Amino acid sequence: MRVMGSETEYGIHAPSAPGANATMMSARIIQAYAQLTRQRAAGGAETRWDYTDEEPLHDARGWTLERAAADPSQLTDQPPVLDAEAVALAYGRRELEADGADESGSLLMNMVLGNGARLYVDHAHPEYSSPEVTNPRDAVKWDAAGDLVALATVRKVAADQDLPPINLYKNNTDNKSVSYGSHENYLMPRSVPFGDIIKGLTPFFVTRQIMCGSGRVGLGQDSSRPGYQISQRADFFEAEVGLETTIRRPIINTRDEPHATADKYRRLHVIIGDANLSQVANYLKFGSTAMVLGLIESGQAPKLEVHEPVAALQAVSHDTELTGTLRLVDGRRVSALDIQWMYYEAAAKRAQETGVSDAVTGDGHTHDVLAKWESTLTALGSDINSAASTVEWLAKLSLLDGYRQRDGLAWGDARLGLVDLQWADIRPEKGLYYRLLARNRMQRILDDGAIAAAVTAPPSDTRAYFRGRCVTSFGKDVVGASWDSVIFDVPGFGKLQRVPTREPLKGTEKLTGALFGRHQDAGSFLSELLGLNTAPPAA
């Protein structure tokens, strides 16, 4: 069992207001969802994010970066600030009169959802951070639920005739030298040396993109060179190891912010992945990475070291025929496909030796992940086009090649860039990925009903269940929440009550479901939870 989750920053654009401030537009997105949740959450309130335990400047290599030396983008332990007056200047006075402003006049830019997720403004983009899950299938489910959350906000804004429509895209670059992230998080034992993580993961991350890349028109950070490549993110990485996420991006990120019991766990913060719409690509991304972490923890990861990993990462991304080779430090030359086969074979061997329940992807998922991993590598090595229904970069390439052949377009033609963008549009009637999905040209892991249910329901087997149920059951009394606590303000208690949730596998439905079922008000709920003899009267 591996606790994991995703973070997606959506590309944002207002076609009718090209000069609109991206941060203001992102705030409008959060406001739109807050208005929707007020219509359905108990108590009619959303829950705000609690920054108390955020520690973004701790480095896994053993030190803490001084705040004065940090780039402003690294200071994620403080809320973004956008006053309502500034929004009024951008959108008109009517925006101030909407129900988006709180008592202080500031706008909500950060909230906790009833499914246990977080929705907020991050670096001028709306970001959805999924709730914690324990297996790759659920990782795909609650990640895709975020796309439906984003879609709901787009619909809400579009319904307001006095506001410019806003489009959101599940991609990673504006093709004008700006990149935004799609991050993964995996919980690991603190006892694993970080040096072993670096050695074990770097070759895997350099080559994982051949299965999980989402494809991109243009080469170079600003897409100034014509062409097509495997990964949306590869050209934006400049370091092998580092603490940064938006500048000097490293293949291995060292942020040591566990959001859990710190002496027991570390949270591996992965920033190198592409945002995936393909369910199978996303499933393989989470499933294969979880298995590789198991290899590292058991000392069974393949022993290889790529020469100049950053250059190798970009070389792999630019090699859409998968015919190039990479130089290893020991002098060998191997392909990206060879390296992935090495990791697959090590994972398959470990699964056979330890049994499915111990193979770290989660019970019932190991064999399936291995089967899809093997079949994908086989297809990429024998009949590459046969993998287009699961491998996103190939599906997009096939679509683009169709346009190129039909209209005689060179890779530098701006129309292909627009097709690339439309692929990632989260509106099913506009997004090209969704058109292929509707025509059964993209394989599924989950049906639409399961994903829709995850928009409002939290996972049952992690602390996200407790967080989400607190928001939906006692919303008006929950004044803040984070990954590792929920804060109540209940009349009669005299002070705020912080309920810690530092153990990710506690607070589950099995452990707390009956407790929620016994109480209709936060006062009696807290009294039983905290072991108090008497409860204050219900508000």
Backbone torsions as a table, in degrees:
resi	resn	phi	psi	omega
1	MET	NA	131.5	-176.9
2	ARG	-131.6	119.1	176.3
3	VAL	-74.6	129.8	-175.7
4	MET	-150.9	170.1	178.0
5	GLY	-174.6	173.3	-175.9
6	SER	-127.6	160.5	173.2
7	GLU	-135.1	128.5	-178.4
8	THR	-126.8	119.9	170.1
9	GLU	-94.4	122.0	-177.5
10	TYR	-88.9	138.2	169.2
11	GLY	-64.8	144.0	-173.1
12	ILE	-134.6	138.8	-177.4
13	HIS	-156.4	137.3	174.0
14	ALA	-114.1	98.7	-173.6
15	PRO	-56.9	-34.9	-177.6
16	SER	-86.9	-4.2	178.9
17	ALA	-136.9	68.1	-173.1
18	PRO	-60.8	-21.8	179.6
19	GLY	-94.2	6.4	-176.8
20	ALA	-64.7	142.3	179.1
21	ASN	-70.0	127.0	-175.0
22	ALA	-64.1	-36.8	178.9
23	THR	-65.3	-41.0	177.6
24	MET	-65.0	-41.3	177.3
25	MET	-63.2	-40.7	179.4
26	SER	-63.6	-39.4	176.0
27	ALA	-61.9	-37.6	177.6
28	ARG	-61.7	-36.8	177.8
29	ILE	-63.5	-45.5	179.7
30	ILE	-64.4	-42.2	178.5
31	GLN	-59.1	-41.3	-178.7
32	ALA	-61.2	-42.1	-179.8
33	TYR	-72.8	-33.0	175.6
34	ALA	-60.9	-39.5	177.8
35	GLN	-64.5	-37.8	177.8
36	LEU	-67.6	-41.1	-178.3
37	THR	-71.4	-28.2	175.8
38	ARG	-62.5	-25.1	-178.6
39	GLN	-79.9	-15.0	-175.8
40	ARG	-129.3	-18.4	-175.5
41	ALA	-79.6	146.0	177.2
42	ALA	-59.7	131.9	180.0
43	GLY	83.7	-7.6	176.3
44	GLY	66.4	35.6	-177.4
45	ALA	-140.3	151.7	171.5
46	GLU	-96.2	165.3	-179.9
47	THR	-110.3	132.5	-177.5
48	ARG	-88.1	158.6	-177.5
49	TRP	-79.5	139.6	178.0
50	ASP	-103.1	121.0	-175.5
51	TYR	-92.8	3.1	-169.8
52	THR	-53.8	-43.3	-172.9
53	ASP	-99.3	14.0	178.7
54	GLU	-75.7	133.1	-179.0
55	GLU	-140.4	68.1	-171.5
56	PRO	-73.7	-11.1	-175.3
57	LEU	-100.9	4.5	174.1
58	HIS	-77.9	131.9	-176.9
59	ASP	-107.9	133.2	-177.8
60	ALA	-63.4	-14.1	180.0
61	ARG	-84.9	0.5	169.8
62	GLY	114.5	15.4	179.2
63	TRP	-144.1	173.3	177.0
64	THR	-122.2	129.0	179.0
65	LEU	-71.3	134.3	176.4
66	GLU	-65.0	138.7	-178.0
67	ARG	-59.2	-35.9	-178.8
68	ALA	-65.5	-24.7	-178.6
69	ALA	-93.0	-6.9	-175.5
70	ALA	-82.4	146.0	170.2
71	ASP	-69.3	142.6	-179.2
72	PRO	-53.7	-29.9	-179.4
73	SER	-67.5	-17.8	179.8
74	GLN	-83.4	-12.4	-174.8
75	LEU	-86.5	66.5	-177.8
76	THR	-83.3	5.5	179.4
77	ASP	-93.1	14.7	176.0
78	GLN	-135.5	143.4	-175.0
79	PRO	-69.7	146.7	174.1
80	PRO	-67.4	151.8	-177.2
81	VAL	-120.6	125.0	174.6
82	LEU	-149.8	103.9	-174.5
83	ASP	-76.8	155.8	-174.6
84	ALA	-65.6	-28.0	179.6
85	GLU	-64.6	-38.9	177.3
86	ALA	-64.0	-39.8	177.5
87	VAL	-64.3	-39.1	179.4
88	ALA	-60.2	-38.0	179.7
89	LEU	-67.0	-32.9	-177.3
90	ALA	-82.2	-37.3	-172.0
91	TYR	-115.2	-9.6	-176.8
92	GLY	104.9	159.0	-175.1
93	ARG	-61.8	-26.3	-177.5
94	ARG	-59.0	-31.0	-179.4
95	GLU	-59.1	-36.8	179.5
96	LEU	-67.2	-26.9	-175.6
97	GLU	-85.8	-11.0	177.0
98	ALA	-69.0	168.9	-175.4
99	ASP	-85.5	25.4	-179.5
100	GLY	-87.2	-19.0	-177.2
101	ALA	-88.8	143.1	176.8
102	ASP	-88.1	-171.1	-174.9
103	GLU	-60.7	-27.8	-178.6
104	SER	-85.1	-6.6	-177.9
105	GLY	90.1	-5.1	179.0
106	SER	-85.7	160.1	-175.8
107	LEU	-98.5	143.8	177.4
108	LEU	-68.7	125.5	-179.2
109	MET	-128.3	9.7	-173.1
110	ASN	-161.3	120.6	-176.4
111	MET	-147.5	156.3	176.1
112	VAL	-103.7	134.2	-174.7
113	LEU	-98.6	164.0	-178.9
114	GLY	-67.3	-16.7	175.5
115	ASN	-90.1	7.7	178.2
116	GLY	90.3	-0.9	-177.9
117	ALA	-86.3	174.0	176.1
118	ARG	-121.2	136.2	177.2
119	LEU	-127.1	125.2	-172.7
120	TYR	-161.2	172.6	175.6
121	VAL	-92.6	125.2	-179.7
122	ASP	-137.2	115.3	178.0
123	HIS	53.0	47.0	175.5
124	ALA	67.8	23.7	175.1
125	HIS	-134.6	146.6	168.7
126	PRO	-73.9	133.9	-178.2
127	GLU	-125.7	137.5	174.2
128	TYR	-113.4	120.9	174.8
129	SER	-106.9	118.1	-173.9
130	SER	-68.6	158.6	172.2
131	PRO	-69.0	162.1	178.8
132	GLU	-69.1	136.6	176.5
133	VAL	-130.9	176.4	-174.3
134	THR	-120.2	5.5	-178.9
135	ASN	-157.0	160.7	-174.4
136	PRO	-67.0	-30.3	178.8
137	ARG	-64.8	-44.8	177.7
138	ASP	-68.9	-30.9	175.8
139	ALA	-60.4	-43.2	177.6
140	VAL	-64.9	-42.0	-176.5
141	LYS	-61.9	-52.1	-175.7
142	TRP	-78.0	-20.3	170.4
143	ASP	-69.0	-45.8	178.2
144	ALA	-65.7	-30.8	175.1
145	ALA	-60.5	-33.4	176.6
146	GLY	-62.2	-34.5	176.9
147	ASP	-64.8	-35.3	177.4
148	LEU	-72.0	-34.9	173.4
149	VAL	-60.6	-48.0	179.3
150	ALA	-61.3	-41.4	178.6
151	LEU	-61.7	-41.3	179.4
152	ALA	-61.0	-37.2	179.0
153	THR	-69.0	-38.7	178.0
154	VAL	-61.8	-43.2	178.4
155	ARG	-63.6	-41.1	-178.7
156	LYS	-64.0	-45.8	179.5
157	VAL	-65.7	-41.0	-178.4
158	ALA	-63.6	-27.8	-179.3
159	ALA	-74.3	-14.1	180.0
160	ASP	-93.0	108.6	-175.7
161	GLN	-66.7	-16.5	-177.3
162	ASP	-93.3	0.3	179.8
163	LEU	-120.3	145.7	177.1
164	PRO	-68.5	135.1	176.4
165	PRO	-58.3	146.9	179.8
166	ILE	-122.9	132.3	175.7
167	ASN	-105.5	143.8	176.7
168	LEU	-120.8	144.7	-176.2
169	TYR	-130.9	134.0	176.3
170	LYS	-92.1	79.1	178.4
171	ASN	-141.2	-168.8	-173.6
172	ASN	-131.3	4.4	178.9
173	THR	-157.7	150.2	174.4
174	ASP	-91.2	4.2	-178.2
175	ASN	59.5	22.9	174.7
176	LYS	-129.0	33.8	176.6
177	SER	85.8	5.2	178.4
178	VAL	-107.5	132.3	176.2
179	SER	-124.4	146.0	176.6
180	TYR	-133.0	157.9	-160.0
181	GLY	-95.0	157.9	165.0
182	SER	-131.9	101.6	-170.3
183	HIS	-104.6	154.6	173.7
184	GLU	-120.3	154.4	177.2
185	ASN	-133.9	134.9	-179.9
186	TYR	-133.9	131.7	177.2
187	LEU	-85.2	135.4	-179.3
188	MET	-133.4	158.3	173.7
189	PRO	-65.2	138.7	177.6
190	ARG	-62.1	-24.8	-175.0
191	SER	-69.7	-16.6	-179.4
192	VAL	-74.0	121.5	179.7
193	PRO	-59.6	136.4	-176.4
194	PHE	-66.6	-29.0	176.3
195	GLY	-60.8	-35.7	177.5
196	ASP	-67.2	-35.5	178.2
197	ILE	-64.2	-45.2	179.9
198	ILE	-60.0	-49.0	-177.7
199	LYS	-64.3	-40.8	-176.0
200	GLY	-75.9	-31.3	-173.7
201	LEU	-92.4	-30.1	-171.5
202	THR	-57.7	-50.7	178.4
203	PRO	-62.9	-35.3	179.2
204	PHE	-64.5	-46.2	-179.3
205	PHE	-68.9	-34.3	178.2
206	VAL	-59.6	-33.3	-172.6
207	THR	-111.2	-10.9	-177.3
208	ARG	-58.6	-27.0	-176.4
209	GLN	-58.7	-24.6	-178.8
210	ILE	-65.7	-21.4	174.2
211	MET	-97.4	-33.4	-166.0
212	CYS	-118.6	-1.0	177.5
213	GLY	-65.4	149.0	180.0
214	SER	-103.8	0.3	172.4
215	GLY	81.3	147.5	-176.8
216	ARG	-154.2	135.6	171.6
217	VAL	-82.7	125.6	178.5
218	GLY	107.4	145.9	177.9
219	LEU	-118.0	144.3	-176.1
220	GLY	90.4	159.1	-176.3
221	GLN	-60.2	-33.6	-179.1
222	ASP	-100.1	9.6	180.0
223	SER	57.6	28.6	-176.4
224	SER	-72.3	-21.3	177.8
225	ARG	-100.2	131.1	-178.9
226	PRO	-69.8	148.8	178.2
227	GLY	148.1	-174.5	179.4
228	TYR	-136.3	142.6	179.8
229	GLN	-136.3	167.4	-172.1
230	ILE	-73.4	-41.9	-170.9
231	SER	-112.5	141.3	172.7
232	GLN	-74.1	-25.2	-168.6
233	ARG	-102.7	-23.1	-165.6
234	ALA	-55.4	-42.0	-175.4
235	ASP	-68.9	-9.5	-177.2
236	PHE	-97.5	3.9	-179.0
237	PHE	-98.1	136.6	-171.9
238	GLU	-130.3	-2.9	-176.9
239	ALA	-142.7	158.2	177.6
240	GLU	-82.6	-42.7	-175.9
241	VAL	-141.4	138.3	178.2
242	GLY	177.9	171.1	-176.2
243	LEU	-90.3	-19.9	-172.8
244	GLU	-74.5	159.5	175.7
245	THR	-128.2	-20.4	-178.1
246	THR	-118.7	-13.1	174.8
247	ILE	-131.6	150.2	-179.2
248	ARG	43.5	50.1	-172.9
249	ARG	-58.8	130.3	-179.6
250	PRO	-100.6	152.4	174.2
251	ILE	-62.8	-42.3	177.0
252	ILE	-111.9	116.3	179.6
253	ASN	-88.9	138.0	-172.8
254	THR	-105.9	11.9	179.6
255	ARG	-57.9	125.4	-177.7
256	ASP	-110.0	80.8	-177.1
257	GLU	-133.3	83.6	-167.4
258	PRO	-69.6	-25.1	-173.6
259	HIS	52.0	38.5	-178.4
260	ALA	-166.4	-176.2	178.6
261	THR	-59.1	110.7	-165.0
262	ALA	-67.0	-34.5	-178.0
263	ASP	-80.9	-5.5	-179.2
264	LYS	-106.8	-36.6	-172.9
265	TYR	-123.9	154.6	160.1
266	ARG	-125.2	149.0	175.3
267	ARG	-104.6	115.3	176.0
268	LEU	-78.9	116.6	-177.0
269	HIS	-99.4	107.9	-174.5
270	VAL	-100.8	119.7	-176.0
271	ILE	-111.7	3.2	-169.9
272	ILE	-92.0	-9.1	-175.4
273	GLY	-79.0	157.1	172.3
274	ASP	-86.5	157.2	171.2
275	ALA	-75.5	122.7	-176.4
276	ASN	-107.4	132.1	166.0
277	LEU	-92.3	-34.4	176.9
278	SER	-60.8	122.1	-178.6
279	GLN	-66.5	-38.9	-178.7
280	VAL	-68.7	-41.8	177.7
281	ALA	-60.9	-42.8	179.2
282	ASN	-64.9	-41.3	178.7
283	TYR	-60.9	-44.6	178.2
284	LEU	-67.1	-36.6	179.0
285	LYS	-58.7	-51.8	-179.6
286	PHE	-71.5	-44.5	-174.7
287	GLY	-66.6	-46.5	-178.8
288	SER	-68.2	-38.3	180.0
289	THR	-65.7	-41.3	177.5
290	ALA	-60.0	-38.8	-180.0
291	MET	-70.0	-37.3	177.9
292	VAL	-66.0	-36.9	175.8
293	LEU	-62.2	-37.1	175.0
294	GLY	-62.8	-38.3	176.3
295	LEU	-62.6	-43.0	179.9
296	ILE	-63.7	-44.7	-178.6
297	GLU	-63.6	-31.0	-178.6
298	SER	-95.6	2.3	-179.9
299	GLY	73.7	23.8	-175.8
300	GLN	-113.1	11.8	179.4
301	ALA	-68.1	146.3	177.3
302	PRO	-55.5	142.7	-179.0
303	LYS	-95.6	93.4	177.0
304	LEU	-152.5	153.5	-178.0
305	GLU	-137.9	122.1	-178.2
306	VAL	-81.4	133.4	175.2
307	HIS	-72.6	130.3	179.9
308	GLU	46.9	73.5	-173.5
309	PRO	-59.1	-36.1	-178.4
310	VAL	-65.0	-46.3	177.6
311	ALA	-63.4	-38.0	179.0
312	ALA	-65.6	-41.0	177.9
313	LEU	-55.4	-46.9	-177.2
314	GLN	-73.7	-33.1	176.9
315	ALA	-64.1	-42.1	177.5
316	VAL	-62.3	-43.6	-178.4
317	SER	-62.2	-33.3	-177.1
318	HIS	-85.6	-5.4	-174.6
319	ASP	-101.3	77.2	-175.7
320	THR	-73.8	-11.7	174.7
321	GLU	-87.5	-10.5	-179.1
322	LEU	57.2	37.2	-179.1
323	THR	-105.0	-12.2	-177.1
324	GLY	-77.1	166.3	176.7
325	THR	-124.2	156.5	178.3
326	LEU	-112.6	144.9	177.7
327	ARG	-86.8	130.4	172.7
328	LEU	-93.7	159.0	-178.5
329	VAL	-61.9	-29.5	-179.8
330	ASP	-81.5	4.2	175.7
331	GLY	99.5	-17.3	178.7
332	ARG	-67.8	156.2	171.3
333	ARG	-119.9	125.8	-177.7
334	VAL	-135.8	159.9	178.2
335	SER	-89.5	165.2	174.2
336	ALA	-59.7	-38.4	178.8
337	LEU	-64.1	-40.5	177.2
338	ASP	-57.9	-45.1	-177.8
339	ILE	-64.3	-42.4	178.4
340	GLN	-64.2	-36.9	176.0
341	TRP	-63.2	-38.0	178.1
342	MET	-60.4	-44.1	179.9
343	TYR	-69.7	-40.4	178.0
344	TYR	-60.4	-47.8	-177.0
345	GLU	-63.5	-37.7	176.4
346	ALA	-65.7	-40.4	179.6
347	ALA	-68.0	-41.0	178.9
348	ALA	-64.5	-39.7	178.1
349	LYS	-63.9	-43.7	180.0
350	ARG	-65.5	-39.4	178.6
351	ALA	-62.2	-38.5	178.9
352	GLN	-68.1	-38.3	-177.5
353	GLU	-73.3	-37.5	-172.0
354	THR	-98.8	-20.3	-175.3
355	GLY	93.8	153.0	-174.4
356	VAL	-57.3	-42.6	-172.9
357	SER	-67.3	-17.3	-178.8
358	ASP	-106.4	8.9	-172.3
359	ALA	-91.3	16.4	164.6
360	VAL	67.3	-1.4	173.8
361	THR	-87.5	-13.7	-175.6
362	GLY	114.6	139.4	-177.8
363	ASP	-54.7	135.6	176.4
364	GLY	85.9	-1.8	-176.7
365	HIS	-116.7	-17.5	-173.9
366	THR	-60.6	-52.1	-177.9
367	HIS	-62.4	-37.4	-178.6
368	ASP	-67.9	-43.9	177.6
369	VAL	-61.5	-46.2	179.7
370	LEU	-60.7	-41.7	-179.4
371	ALA	-63.9	-43.7	-179.9
372	LYS	-70.8	-35.6	176.6
373	TRP	-62.5	-48.5	-179.4
374	GLU	-63.5	-46.8	-177.3
375	SER	-65.5	-34.6	178.4
376	THR	-67.2	-46.0	178.8
377	LEU	-64.0	-38.2	178.5
378	THR	-62.3	-45.6	179.7
379	ALA	-64.6	-42.0	179.9
380	LEU	-63.2	-28.8	-178.0
381	GLY	-91.1	-14.1	-175.4
382	SER	-120.1	-51.1	-179.5
383	ASP	-137.5	82.9	-168.0
384	ILE	-57.6	-35.2	-177.6
385	ASN	-69.6	-19.3	-180.0
386	SER	-71.4	-12.5	-179.6
387	ALA	-91.2	4.4	-173.4
388	ALA	-66.8	-20.3	-179.6
389	SER	-80.9	-8.2	179.3
390	THR	-125.7	-36.7	-177.2
391	VAL	-88.0	115.1	-168.2
392	GLU	-64.6	-42.1	-177.4
393	TRP	-63.8	-31.2	176.9
394	LEU	-74.2	-38.7	177.2
395	ALA	-61.4	-44.5	178.9
396	LYS	-66.5	-41.1	179.5
397	LEU	-61.8	-41.4	178.5
398	SER	-60.6	-42.1	178.6
399	LEU	-64.7	-45.9	-179.5
400	LEU	-63.9	-40.0	178.3
401	ASP	-62.7	-33.3	176.5
402	GLY	-62.9	-44.1	176.8
403	TYR	-65.0	-41.1	-178.2
404	ARG	-62.4	-43.8	-178.7
405	GLN	-70.7	-39.2	-178.4
406	ARG	-66.5	-43.1	-172.6
407	ASP	-109.4	3.9	178.9
408	GLY	63.9	44.0	-174.1
409	LEU	-92.9	134.5	170.8
410	ALA	-83.3	160.8	-176.8
411	TRP	-62.1	-22.1	179.3
412	GLY	-82.6	-2.1	-178.3
413	ASP	-69.8	129.6	-176.2
414	ALA	-62.2	-24.1	-179.4
415	ARG	-64.6	-30.3	177.6
416	LEU	-69.8	-33.9	174.7
417	GLY	-63.2	-35.7	177.7
418	LEU	-69.2	-36.3	175.6
419	VAL	-63.6	-42.9	177.0
420	ASP	-56.7	-46.3	179.4
421	LEU	-64.2	-42.9	-177.7
422	GLN	-66.7	-26.6	175.2
423	TRP	-54.0	-39.7	-170.5
424	ALA	-93.1	0.3	179.2
425	ASP	-61.7	126.6	-175.0
426	ILE	-78.1	-6.3	176.7
427	ARG	-79.9	119.9	-176.0
428	PRO	-57.9	-31.5	-179.5
429	GLU	-77.2	-11.3	-179.0
430	LYS	-115.1	-37.3	-174.0
431	GLY	-68.7	128.9	-177.7
432	LEU	-69.7	-32.3	174.9
433	TYR	-58.3	-45.3	-177.0
434	TYR	-66.5	-29.2	175.6
435	ARG	-66.2	-42.4	176.8
436	LEU	-65.8	-38.0	178.8
437	LEU	-62.5	-42.6	-179.7
438	ALA	-64.7	-26.3	179.7
439	ARG	-94.4	11.7	179.4
440	ASN	60.1	30.0	175.8
441	ARG	-95.2	-3.7	171.9
442	MET	-123.8	133.7	-179.2
443	GLN	-77.0	151.9	-179.4
444	ARG	-109.1	155.1	165.5
445	ILE	-106.3	-33.3	-173.9
446	LEU	-132.7	152.9	174.4
447	ASP	-88.8	168.0	-175.4
448	ASP	-62.4	-34.2	-178.9
449	GLY	-63.7	-41.1	179.8
450	ALA	-64.4	-40.0	179.5
451	ILE	-68.3	-43.0	179.8
452	ALA	-61.5	-38.7	179.2
453	ALA	-63.6	-33.0	-177.7
454	ALA	-73.2	-11.1	176.4
455	VAL	-65.0	-34.9	-177.2
456	THR	-114.1	-21.5	-176.9
457	ALA	-100.2	132.6	177.8
458	PRO	-80.8	161.8	171.2
459	PRO	-58.6	147.3	-175.4
460	SER	-88.4	-16.0	-168.1
461	ASP	-112.8	18.7	173.3
462	THR	-137.3	177.6	178.6
463	ARG	-64.2	-14.9	177.3
464	ALA	-59.7	-27.6	177.2
465	TYR	-61.7	-47.6	-179.8
466	PHE	-62.9	-45.6	-179.0
467	ARG	-60.8	-48.4	-178.1
468	GLY	-65.8	-41.2	179.8
469	ARG	-67.6	-34.3	176.0
470	CYS	-62.1	-41.2	-179.4
471	VAL	-66.0	-46.2	-175.9
472	THR	-78.5	-28.8	-177.2
473	SER	-89.6	-35.9	-174.1
474	PHE	-131.9	40.0	-172.7
475	GLY	-52.7	-41.4	-176.1
476	LYS	-70.4	-16.2	-179.5
477	ASP	-104.4	-3.7	178.4
478	VAL	-99.3	112.3	-174.3
479	VAL	-98.6	-8.1	179.0
480	GLY	-171.7	155.5	176.8
481	ALA	-157.2	159.2	175.2
482	SER	-148.8	-173.1	178.6
483	TRP	-62.6	-32.3	-172.5
484	ASP	-118.1	20.9	172.8
485	SER	-167.4	159.0	171.4
486	VAL	-130.6	133.3	-174.6
487	ILE	-114.0	125.5	179.6
488	PHE	-107.6	146.5	169.9
489	ASP	-127.5	94.9	-173.6
490	VAL	-113.7	126.0	176.8
491	PRO	-53.6	135.6	178.7
492	GLY	100.1	-16.7	180.0
493	PHE	-87.1	-20.5	175.0
494	GLY	87.2	-25.9	178.7
495	LYS	-154.2	167.1	177.4
496	LEU	-64.2	143.3	179.3
497	GLN	-113.0	112.1	178.3
498	ARG	-95.7	120.0	178.0
499	VAL	-100.1	110.8	-178.0
500	PRO	-72.4	144.3	177.2
501	THR	-135.5	55.5	-173.9
502	ARG	-80.0	-15.8	177.1
503	GLU	-97.0	110.4	-173.3
504	PRO	-62.3	-23.3	-178.0
505	LEU	-99.5	14.5	170.1
506	LYS	-110.6	169.8	-174.8
507	GLY	77.1	18.9	-178.5
508	THR	-78.1	170.6	176.3
509	GLU	-62.2	-38.8	179.8
510	LYS	-61.0	-37.3	-176.4
511	LEU	-88.4	-28.5	-172.7
512	THR	-126.5	-5.5	-176.9
513	GLY	-58.1	-44.1	-179.9
514	ALA	-66.1	-32.8	177.7
515	LEU	-61.9	-45.5	176.7
516	PHE	-62.7	-37.9	-178.5
517	GLY	-66.3	-24.7	-176.6
518	ARG	-85.6	-12.1	-171.1
519	HIS	-129.0	137.7	177.8
520	GLN	-103.8	-13.5	-179.9
521	ASP	-131.1	154.9	-175.0
522	ALA	-67.8	-31.3	-178.1
523	GLY	-61.8	-52.1	-179.6
524	SER	-69.3	-33.8	177.4
525	PHE	-60.5	-49.3	-179.8
526	LEU	-65.0	-38.2	-178.8
527	SER	-60.9	-43.6	177.5
528	GLU	-70.0	-42.3	-178.2
529	LEU	-61.2	-41.1	-176.8
530	LEU	-90.4	-1.8	177.1
531	GLY	74.7	31.0	178.9
532	LEU	-83.1	150.3	-178.6
533	ASN	-77.0	-32.1	-178.9
534	THR	-131.5	154.4	178.7
535	ALA	-112.0	145.1	174.0
536	PRO	-66.7	159.5	179.0
537	PRO	-63.7	147.0	179.2
538	ALA	-62.6	140.2	-179.2
539	ALA	-69.0	NA	NA
